[in-house]
Amino acid sequence: MFSCYKKNNTKVEEDINGFFLRNGGAVLEQTIRLFNGKSNPLRSYSSQQLNNATNNYHVSRIIHQGGGYNMYRGVIDLDDEDCEISVKVYTNHNVSVDFEMIANDVAIASQMSNHKNVLKLLGYCLDRELPILVYELPLQGNLSRFLLYRNENCEKEEPPPPSPSPPLLLPFETKLRIGIGIANALAYLHHGHSKTFIYRDIRKEVVLLDQDYGAKLFDFQASLPIPEGKTHVDVDRVIGTYWYMSPEVRAYGRYTERSDVYGFGVLFSELLSGKSWTYMADPDSAIVDNPYLGASVDNWFDAWKNELKINTLREEGEEEIRGQIMECVKLVEKCTKENVGERPDMVEVAKALIFIKTNKTH
């Protein structure tokens, strides 16, 4: 019996060592490919440390669920101090999880973590079949918590995380600050490195909020670089959330920096209105049942922007910010132009939002 236990224990150790080498090698390979080996230091955690930190990944510790992963709240001892963390665990039974995409997430997040509007990647655990990522804790949770959903349509979109009822309403000043933070993070992704990266899957679920409602972008699984000397990437496999996809992505799988600009425009519309697109949509509309109708999506979004102008101005009581709101709506219209060449880039978007914030127009 002792011999059997010893063999099993040795097998577990071999598996752990094998996972560590494979995962570490994949992350290193991706870092070399994307950033010429340049890497910010990350802390290594053991499986046992993270089990203890999350109470063995108890369901009550889940703070966010995404495509192929769960995020848990945890507390861990770092340098003799208790530190609150969030732990991202990929579910290996989910077909949407691609091992190369996980390595991509680690490599890009490690480079992006020095930006104040990116969720800081603290480290990882490599001794599991799929790596586990450890981040700072976003105390206010997910942006989805602050949007209204139409109950009967929730199942047709990714179900929102638990939220206050009714959702907490964010003041316009906070919405604008969140929008600026997201725009700054995307601009840094596009222009802050030797290569231009495209996020590809911008949506409300990938924006977390810190204690002061500062935006924290995360989840770089789907991000990819534009080849040197090129202005776009054409792909056979389109990745992203359809509702946020630009027309050229939906039509023929072409990604540019301005594909992200389009997605930001849709997201900023939701943020301004305080309503998810499922709330705004007609429950009897074919668009809700089947969003894969490109022209219908564009037509519906035009109608949404018109309603946004009316409803946002009606709900915001302060006269002094009406001009700012209208300028934000105009910016949304620019971001979501059908012609890719008519959209601003993310640097221009961020500058425009900062200008709106500092210049109240009546």
C-alpha positions in Angstrom: 0.0 0.0 0.0 2.8 2.4 0.9 4.5 1.5 -2.5 1.3 2.3 -4.3 1.0 5.7 -2.5 4.6 6.5 -3.3 4.0 5.7 -7.0 0.9 7.9 -7.2 2.7 10.7 -5.4 5.6 10.5 -7.8 3.1 10.6 -10.7 1.5 13.8 -9.3 5.0 15.4 -9.0 5.8 14.5 -12.5 2.6 16.0 -13.8 3.2 19.2 -11.9 6.8 19.5 -13.2 5.5 18.7 -16.7 2.8 21.4 -16.5 5.3 23.9 -15.2 7.8 23.3 -18.0 5.1 23.3 -20.7 3.3 26.3 -19.5 6.4 28.3 -18.7 7.9 27.4 -22.1 4.7 28.5 -23.9 4.6 31.9 -22.1 8.3 32.5 -22.8 7.9 31.6 -26.5 4.9 34.0 -26.9 6.8 36.7 -25.1 9.8 36.3 -27.4 7.5 36.3 -30.5 5.5 39.4 -29.5 8.0 41.5 -27.5 11.5 40.1 -28.4 11.8 38.5 -25.0 11.2 41.7 -23.1 9.2 40.9 -20.0 8.1 42.5 -16.8 8.8 40.4 -13.6 5.9 38.3 -12.4 5.6 36.4 -9.2 5.1 32.6 -9.2 2.5 31.1 -7.0 1.8 27.4 -6.2 -1.5 25.7 -6.6 -1.7 25.3 -2.8 -1.2 29.0 -2.2 -4.1 29.8 -4.5 -6.3 27.1 -3.1 -5.9 28.6 0.4 -6.3 32.1 -0.9 -9.7 31.3 -2.5 -11.0 28.8 0.0 -10.5 26.0 -2.6 -12.2 28.2 -5.3 -15.5 28.3 -3.4 -18.4 29.4 -5.5 -19.1 32.3 -3.1 -15.7 33.7 -4.2 -16.6 34.1 -7.8 -16.6 37.8 -8.8 -16.7 37.4 -12.6 -17.3 34.8 -15.2 -16.0 35.2 -18.8 -15.6 33.1 -21.9 -13.9 29.9 -20.6 -12.8 31.2 -17.2 -13.9 32.2 -13.7 -12.4 34.9 -11.5 -12.3 34.5 -7.8 -11.7 36.9 -4.9 -8.8 35.8 -2.7 -6.5 36.9 0.1 -2.9 35.9 0.1 0.1 36.6 2.3 2.6 38.7 0.4 5.7 39.9 2.2 4.0 39.3 5.6 1.0 41.3 4.6 -2.5 40.1 3.6 -3.2 41.2 0.1 -6.5 41.0 -1.7 -6.2 39.5 -5.2 -8.4 38.2 -8.0 -7.6 34.8 -9.5 -8.4 33.9 -13.1 -8.9 30.2 -13.5 -9.4 28.8 -17.1 -11.9 25.9 -17.3 -10.2 23.2 -19.3 -13.6 21.6 -20.2 -14.6 24.8 -22.2 -14.0 24.4 -25.9 -13.4 28.2 -26.2 -10.2 27.9 -24.3 -7.1 27.8 -26.6 -3.8 27.2 -24.9 -1.9 29.6 -27.2 -4.5 32.3 -26.4 -3.8 31.8 -22.7 0.0 32.3 -23.3 -1.0 35.3 -25.4 -3.0 36.7 -22.5 0.0 36.4 -20.1 2.5 37.8 -22.5 0.5 40.9 -23.4 -1.0 41.5 -19.9 2.5 41.5 -18.4 3.5 44.3 -20.8 0.3 46.3 -20.3 0.2 46.1 -16.5 2.2 49.3 -16.0 -0.7 51.3 -17.4 -3.1 52.6 -14.7 -6.2 51.6 -16.8 -5.2 48.0 -17.2 -5.8 45.4 -14.5 -2.4 44.7 -13.0 -1.1 41.1 -13.5 0.7 40.2 -10.4 1.8 36.7 -11.3 0.8 33.2 -12.3 0.6 29.6 -11.3 2.1 27.2 -13.9 1.9 23.8 -12.1 -1.7 23.1 -13.3 -2.8 21.8 -16.7 -3.8 25.3 -17.6 -2.1 28.4 -16.1 -3.8 30.4 -13.4 -3.4 34.2 -13.4 -3.3 36.4 -10.4 -4.3 40.1 -10.6 -5.0 43.0 -8.4 -8.6 43.0 -7.0 -11.1 45.2 -8.8 -13.2 46.3 -5.8 -16.2 47.6 -7.7 -16.5 44.5 -10.0 -17.6 44.5 -13.6 -19.0 47.3 -15.7 -22.0 45.1 -16.4 -23.2 45.6 -12.9 -24.1 49.1 -13.7 -26.2 48.5 -16.8 -29.9 47.7 -17.1 -30.8 44.5 -18.8 -34.1 43.4 -20.3 -34.9 40.3 -18.3 -36.6 38.3 -21.0 -33.6 38.8 -23.3 -30.7 38.1 -20.9 -30.3 34.5 -21.9 -29.7 35.6 -25.5 -26.6 37.5 -24.4 -24.0 36.3 -21.9 -26.0 36.6 -18.6 -24.8 39.5 -16.6 -23.2 39.0 -13.2 -25.2 39.5 -10.0 -26.0 43.2 -9.7 -27.8 45.6 -7.4 -31.5 45.8 -8.0 -32.0 48.3 -9.5 -28.5 48.7 -10.9 -26.4 51.5 -9.3 -26.7 54.5 -11.5 -23.4 56.2 -12.3 -23.2 60.0 -12.6 -22.2 61.4 -15.9 -18.9 62.5 -14.6 -18.0 58.9 -13.6 -19.2 57.5 -16.9 -17.0 60.0 -18.7 -14.0 59.1 -16.5 -14.5 55.4 -17.2 -14.7 56.1 -20.9 -11.5 58.1 -20.8 -9.8 55.2 -19.0 -10.9 52.6 -21.5 -9.8 54.8 -24.4 -6.4 55.4 -22.8 -5.9 51.7 -22.3 -6.7 50.9 -25.9 -4.6 53.7 -27.2 -1.7 52.3 -25.2 -2.3 48.9 -26.6 -2.2 50.3 -30.1 0.8 52.7 -29.8 2.6 51.9 -26.6 4.9 49.1 -27.9 7.2 48.4 -30.8 4.3 46.6 -32.5 0.7 47.7 -32.9 -1.7 45.4 -31.1 -5.5 45.1 -31.7 -7.7 44.2 -28.8 -10.4 42.5 -31.0 -13.0 41.8 -28.3 -13.8 45.0 -26.5 -17.1 44.7 -24.6 -18.5 45.6 -21.2 -17.5 42.3 -19.6 -13.8 43.0 -20.0 -13.9 46.4 -18.1 -13.5 46.1 -14.4 -13.6 49.0 -11.9 -11.4 49.8 -9.0 -12.5 51.3 -5.7 -12.8 54.8 -7.2 -14.6 53.5 -10.3 -11.5 53.8 -12.4 -11.6 51.6 -15.6 -9.4 48.5 -15.7 -9.1 46.7 -19.0 -8.1 43.1 -19.0 -8.3 39.7 -20.8 -6.0 39.9 -23.8 -6.6 36.4 -25.0 -7.8 37.5 -28.4 -5.4 40.4 -29.0 -3.0 40.2 -31.9 -0.3 42.3 -33.5 -0.5 43.9 -36.9 2.4 42.7 -39.0 5.2 45.2 -39.6 4.5 47.3 -42.7 0.8 46.4 -42.7 -2.3 48.4 -41.6 -4.6 45.5 -41.0 -4.8 41.8 -40.3 -7.1 39.5 -42.3 -8.1 36.3 -40.5 -10.1 33.2 -41.3 -11.3 32.8 -37.7 -13.2 35.9 -36.5 -13.0 36.3 -32.7 -15.1 38.7 -30.7 -18.5 39.5 -29.5 -20.6 40.0 -32.6 -22.6 43.0 -31.4 -19.4 45.0 -31.0 -17.8 44.0 -34.3 -17.2 46.6 -36.9 -18.8 46.1 -40.4 -15.5 45.1 -42.0 -14.9 42.5 -39.4 -18.4 41.1 -39.8 -18.1 41.1 -43.6 -14.6 39.7 -44.3 -12.6 39.3 -41.1 -10.4 42.4 -41.5 -9.1 43.9 -38.2 -7.5 47.3 -37.9 -6.9 49.7 -35.0 -10.2 51.3 -36.0 -12.0 48.0 -35.5 -11.4 48.6 -31.8 -12.6 52.1 -32.2 -16.0 50.8 -33.4 -16.3 48.4 -30.5 -15.4 51.2 -28.1 -18.2 53.3 -29.6 -20.8 50.6 -29.0 -19.5 50.1 -25.4 -19.4 53.9 -24.7 -23.1 54.0 -25.9 -24.0 51.5 -23.3 -22.1 53.3 -20.7 -23.7 56.7 -21.5 -27.2 55.3 -21.6 -26.7 53.0 -18.6 -28.4 50.2 -20.6 -27.2 47.0 -22.2 -28.0 46.6 -25.9 -30.4 43.8 -24.9 -32.4 46.3 -22.8 -32.6 48.8 -25.7 -33.6 46.2 -28.3 -37.2 45.4 -29.1 -38.0 42.0 -27.5 -39.8 40.9 -30.6 -37.0 41.9 -32.9 -35.2 39.4 -35.0 -32.0 41.1 -34.1 -32.3 39.9 -30.5 -33.0 36.3 -31.7 -30.3 36.4 -34.3 -27.7 39.1 -34.2 -25.9 37.8 -37.3 -27.7 40.2 -39.5 -25.1 42.8 -40.4 -27.3 45.4 -42.1 -30.0 45.0 -39.5 -27.5 45.5 -36.7 -26.3 48.7 -38.3 -29.8 50.1 -38.8 -30.8 49.2 -35.3 -27.7 50.9 -33.9 -28.5 54.1 -35.8 -31.9 54.1 -34.1 -30.3 53.4 -30.7 -28.0 56.4 -31.1 -31.1 58.6 -31.8 -32.8 57.3 -28.7 -29.6 57.8 -26.8 -29.6 61.5 -27.5 -33.2 61.8 -26.2 -33.1 59.6 -23.2 -29.7 60.6 -21.9 -30.6 64.2 -21.9 -33.9 63.5 -20.3 -32.4 61.4 -17.5 -29.5 63.7 -16.7 -30.9 66.5 -14.6 -28.0 69.0 -14.6 -28.4 71.5 -17.3 -24.7 72.4 -17.3 -23.6 69.0 -18.6 -26.1 68.7 -21.5 -23.5 70.1 -23.9 -20.9 67.5 -22.7 -23.4 64.7 -23.2 -24.2 65.8 -26.7 -20.5 66.0 -27.6 -20.1 62.4 -26.3 -23.0 61.3 -28.5 -21.3 63.0 -31.5 -18.1 61.1 -30.7 -20.0 57.8 -30.6 -21.3 58.6 -34.0 -17.8 59.2 -35.3 -16.4 56.0 -33.7 -19.2 53.9 -35.3 -19.0 55.2 -38.9 -19.5 52.4 -41.4 -16.5 53.5 -43.4 -13.4 52.6 -41.4 -11.4 55.6 -42.8 -13.9 58.0 -41.3 -13.4 56.8 -37.7 -10.8 58.5 -35.5 -8.0 56.5 -33.9 -8.0 55.8 -30.2 -5.5 58.6 -29.4 -7.9 61.0 -31.0 -10.8 59.5 -29.1 -9.0 59.8 -25.8 -8.0 63.4 -26.5 -11.6 64.3 -27.5 -13.0 62.8 -24.2 -10.5 64.7 -22.1 -11.4 67.9 -23.9 -15.1 67.2 -23.2 -14.3 66.6 -19.6 -12.4 69.8 -19.1 -14.6 72.0 -21.3 -18.2 72.2 -20.2 -20.4 73.6 -23.0 -23.9 74.9 -22.5 
